[in-house]
């Protein structure tokens, strides 16, 4: 037996998955655009030698299309505490 309550639940599930699919697609495209921007700035030419280089690549990718609106994120100083071995 079909009821309207069952139809309502089924349609809500579809719209929720449709929204999550759109959000996932937008996020994926956002990150791809950021990766392309980092490539155009030749950040991938040399292997990162320190965490500032790696951080600059990461924030450029995260910034995505904002790179093309004038944003040029850079990480200047990066200090990583390396634990010393116990004696």
N, CA and C of each residue as an Amber inpcrd file, in Angstrom:
protein
   261
   0.8290000  -1.1740000   0.0000000   0.0000000   0.0000000   0.0000000
   0.8740000   1.2380000   0.0000000   0.5930000   2.1560000  -0.8830000
   1.3470000   3.4060000  -0.9690000   0.7130000   4.4600000  -0.0970000
   1.5750000   5.1750000   0.5880000   1.0850000   6.3070000   1.3740000
   1.8920000   7.5350000   1.0070000   1.3290000   8.6800000   1.2890000
   2.0220000   9.9250000   0.9950000   3.2350000  10.1100000   1.9060000
   3.1900000   9.5540000   3.1060000   4.3190000   9.6680000   4.0330000
   5.5470000   8.9770000   3.4580000   5.3740000   7.8030000   2.8540000
   6.4970000   7.0950000   2.2520000   7.0700000   7.8750000   1.0740000
   6.2070000   8.4540000   0.2550000   6.6710000   9.2540000  -0.8700000
   7.4480000  10.4670000  -0.3890000   6.9750000  11.0920000   0.6870000
   7.6410000  12.2780000   1.2250000   9.0510000  11.9360000   1.6930000
   9.2220000  10.8390000   2.3850000  10.5400000  10.4400000   2.8590000
  11.4650000  10.1170000   1.6910000  10.9270000   9.4720000   0.6880000
  11.7340000   9.1030000  -0.4580000  12.2170000  10.3500000  -1.2030000
  11.3670000  11.3410000  -1.3870000  11.7590000  12.5530000  -2.0940000
  12.7530000  13.3750000  -1.2810000  12.5910000  13.4240000   0.0270000
  13.5410000  14.1600000   0.8570000  14.9230000  13.5260000   0.7680000
  15.0000000  12.2330000   0.7360000  16.2770000  11.5490000   0.6140000
  16.9620000  11.8720000  -0.6980000  16.1990000  11.9670000  -1.7650000
  16.7660000  12.2960000  -3.0650000  17.2970000  13.7110000  -3.0910000
  16.5620000  14.6530000  -2.5380000  17.0210000  16.0350000  -2.5870000
  18.2570000  16.2120000  -1.7230000  18.3350000  15.5090000  -0.6110000
  19.5060000  15.6170000   0.2420000  20.7330000  15.0790000  -0.4790000
  20.5860000  13.9610000  -1.1670000  21.7250000  13.4170000  -1.8860000
  22.0700000  14.2840000  -3.0920000  21.0790000  14.9020000  -3.7020000
  21.3390000  15.8010000  -4.8260000  22.1110000  17.0260000  -4.3530000
  21.7460000  17.5560000  -3.2080000  22.4480000  18.7170000  -2.6720000
  23.8830000  18.3440000  -2.3180000  24.0700000  17.2060000  -1.6880000
  25.4310000  16.7980000  -1.3300000  26.2540000  16.5200000  -2.5760000
  25.6520000  16.0180000  -3.6280000  26.3720000  15.7860000  -4.8780000
  26.8260000  17.1060000  -5.4940000  25.9650000  18.1000000  -5.4610000
  26.3160000  19.4160000  -6.0100000  27.4300000  20.0530000  -5.1840000
  27.3350000  19.9620000  -3.8610000  28.3710000  20.5310000  -2.9910000
  29.7040000  19.8310000  -3.2340000  29.6780000  18.5200000  -3.3660000
  30.9050000  17.7610000  -3.6330000  31.5090000  18.1700000  -4.9720000
  30.6870000  18.3220000  -5.9830000  31.1680000  18.7210000  -7.3010000
  31.7720000  20.1190000  -7.2610000  31.1110000  21.0520000  -6.6000000
  31.6240000  22.4240000  -6.5010000  32.9570000  22.4300000  -5.7540000
  33.0520000  21.6890000  -4.6760000  34.2990000  21.6180000  -3.9150000
  35.4200000  21.0280000  -4.7620000  35.1270000  19.9760000  -5.4940000
  36.1240000  19.3440000  -6.3470000  36.6120000  20.3050000  -7.4310000
  35.7000000  20.9980000  -8.0890000  36.0660000  21.9630000  -9.1300000
  36.8720000  23.1130000  -8.5180000  36.4750000  23.5790000  -7.3150000
  37.1850000  24.6490000  -6.6040000  38.6620000  24.2640000  -6.4000000
  38.8930000  23.0390000  -5.9120000  40.2580000  22.5920000  -5.6540000
  41.0520000  22.3820000  -6.9410000  40.4050000  21.9270000  -7.9880000
  41.0800000  21.7590000  -9.2810000  41.5290000  23.1150000  -9.8140000
  40.6770000  24.1190000  -9.7070000  41.0390000  25.4670000 -10.1600000
  42.2350000  25.9810000  -9.3550000  42.2450000  25.7250000  -8.0450000
  43.3800000  26.1260000  -7.2210000  44.6600000  25.4130000  -7.6210000
  44.5570000  24.1320000  -7.9510000  45.7340000  23.3790000  -8.3810000
  46.2710000  23.9040000  -9.7110000  45.3710000  24.2970000 -10.6090000
  45.7870000  24.8760000 -11.8870000  46.4840000  26.2160000 -11.6430000
  45.9440000  27.0240000 -10.7350000  46.5690000  28.3180000 -10.4220000
  47.9730000  28.1190000  -9.8560000  48.1470000  27.1300000  -8.9920000
  49.4750000  26.8510000  -8.4440000  50.4290000  26.3960000  -9.5520000
  49.9270000  25.6430000 -10.4910000  50.7540000  25.2220000 -11.6200000
  51.1530000  26.3940000 -12.5010000  50.2420000  27.3290000 -12.7170000
  50.5520000  28.5050000 -13.5260000  51.5760000  29.4120000 -12.8500000
  51.6540000  29.3330000 -11.5410000  52.6590000  30.1160000 -10.8030000
  53.9570000  29.3330000 -10.6300000  54.0610000  28.1720000 -11.2630000
  55.2560000  27.3300000 -11.2680000  55.6570000  26.8690000  -9.8750000
  54.6820000  26.6390000  -9.0160000  54.9810000  26.1480000  -7.6730000
  55.3740000  24.6740000  -7.6910000  55.0340000  23.9630000  -8.7550000
  55.3410000  22.5380000  -8.8220000  56.6880000  22.2540000  -9.4880000
  57.3640000  23.2870000  -9.9960000  58.6100000  23.0710000 -10.7370000
  59.7080000  22.4790000  -9.8630000  59.8550000  22.9830000  -8.6690000
  60.8790000  22.4820000  -7.7490000  60.1870000  21.8250000  -6.5700000
  60.8050000  20.7830000  -6.0780000  60.2310000  20.1160000  -4.9040000
  60.2840000  21.0770000  -3.7130000  59.2210000  21.1340000  -2.9170000
  59.2400000  22.0180000  -1.7460000  60.3890000  21.6430000  -0.8050000
  61.1550000  22.6460000  -0.4160000  62.3070000  22.3860000   0.4320000
  62.0120000  22.6480000   1.9040000  60.9510000  23.3510000   2.1720000
  60.6050000  23.6260000   3.5690000  59.0880000  23.7050000   3.7020000
  58.6380000  23.8800000   4.9230000  57.1940000  23.8810000   5.1280000
  56.5370000  25.1510000   4.5930000  57.3050000  26.2370000   4.4160000
  56.7400000  27.4550000   3.8480000  56.3600000  27.2250000   2.3800000
  57.2030000  26.5200000   1.6370000  56.8910000  26.2040000   0.2330000
  55.6730000  25.2980000   0.1440000  55.6420000  24.2870000   0.9820000
  54.5020000  23.3760000   0.9950000  53.2350000  24.1050000   1.4220000
  53.3460000  24.9800000   2.4020000  52.1970000  25.7550000   2.8620000
  51.6740000  26.6950000   1.8000000  52.5790000  27.3060000   1.0360000
  52.1560000  28.2020000  -0.0430000  51.3810000  27.4380000  -1.1040000
  51.8590000  26.2570000  -1.4530000  51.1370000  25.4310000  -2.4300000
  49.7560000  25.0710000  -1.8860000  49.6930000  24.6770000  -0.6130000
  48.4200000  24.2630000  -0.0150000  47.4180000  25.4170000   0.0360000
  47.8390000  26.6000000   0.4700000  46.8740000  27.7020000   0.5670000
  46.4690000  28.2170000  -0.8030000  47.3430000  28.0740000  -1.7940000
  46.9760000  28.4590000  -3.1590000  45.8880000  27.5250000  -3.6910000
  46.0360000  26.2270000  -3.4330000  45.0250000  25.2640000  -3.8760000
  43.7130000  25.5050000  -3.1440000  43.7770000  25.7550000  -1.8440000
  42.5530000  25.9840000  -1.0670000  41.8510000  27.2740000  -1.4960000
  42.6290000  28.2860000  -1.8890000  42.0280000  29.5540000  -2.3170000
  41.2330000  29.4020000  -3.6080000  41.5810000  28.4230000  -4.4290000
  40.8260000  28.1130000  -5.6380000  40.6770000  29.2890000  -6.5780000
  39.4480000  29.5920000  -7.0080000  39.2170000  30.6650000  -7.9700000
  39.5670000  32.0550000  -7.4400000  39.7040000  32.2000000  -6.1360000
  40.0700000  33.5130000  -5.5920000  41.4490000  33.9440000  -6.0700000
  42.2740000  32.9990000  -6.5090000  43.5760000  33.3290000  -7.0710000
  43.4330000  34.2130000  -8.3000000  42.3800000  34.0100000  -9.0680000
  42.1660000  34.7760000 -10.2910000  41.4750000  36.1090000 -10.0240000
  41.1030000  36.3520000  -8.7840000  40.5210000  37.6380000  -8.3980000
  41.5420000  38.5090000  -7.6670000  42.8140000  38.1350000  -7.7400000
  43.8720000  38.9470000  -7.1750000  44.4570000  38.4220000  -5.8810000
  43.9130000  37.3680000  -5.3360000  44.4580000  36.8160000  -4.0990000
  45.7270000  36.0390000  -4.4200000  46.7820000  36.3110000  -3.6790000
  48.0400000  35.6040000  -3.8740000  48.5480000  35.1460000  -2.5120000
  47.9730000  34.0740000  -1.9850000  48.3530000  33.6380000  -0.6380000
  49.7600000  33.0560000  -0.6060000  50.4910000  33.4200000   0.4330000
  51.8380000  32.8790000   0.6260000  52.0610000  32.6270000   2.1040000
  52.8330000  31.6170000   2.3810000  53.2480000  31.3170000   3.7460000
  54.7100000  31.7360000   3.8390000  55.0010000  32.7220000   4.6870000
  56.3600000  33.2520000   4.7850000  57.2080000  32.4610000   5.7700000
  56.7660000  32.3830000   7.0000000  57.5320000  31.7000000   8.0390000
  56.7600000  30.4910000   8.5160000  57.4800000  29.4190000   8.6520000
  56.8410000  28.2000000   9.1130000  57.8300000  27.4860000  10.0280000
  57.4390000  27.3150000  11.2550000  58.3110000  26.6560000  12.2210000
  57.6540000  25.3730000  12.6820000  58.3530000  24.2820000  12.4720000
  57.8610000  22.9890000  12.9020000  58.7940000  22.4800000  13.9940000
  58.2380000  22.1890000  15.1460000  59.0450000  21.6420000  16.2360000
  59.2660000  20.1580000  15.9960000  60.5080000  19.8120000  15.8100000
  60.8700000  18.4220000  15.6050000  61.2320000  17.8310000  16.9510000
  60.5240000  16.8050000  17.3860000  60.8420000  16.2320000  18.6940000
  62.2160000  15.5730000  18.6970000  62.9000000  15.7670000  19.7770000
  64.2290000  15.1640000  19.9440000  64.0690000  13.7760000  20.5480000
  64.9000000  12.8430000  20.1250000  64.7720000  11.4900000  20.6900000
  65.1310000  11.4700000  22.1720000  64.4530000  10.6380000  22.9140000
  64.7300000  10.4850000  24.3540000  65.9910000   9.6630000  24.5400000
  66.6910000   9.9530000  25.6170000  67.9080000   9.1760000  25.8710000
  67.7000000   8.2180000  26.9920000
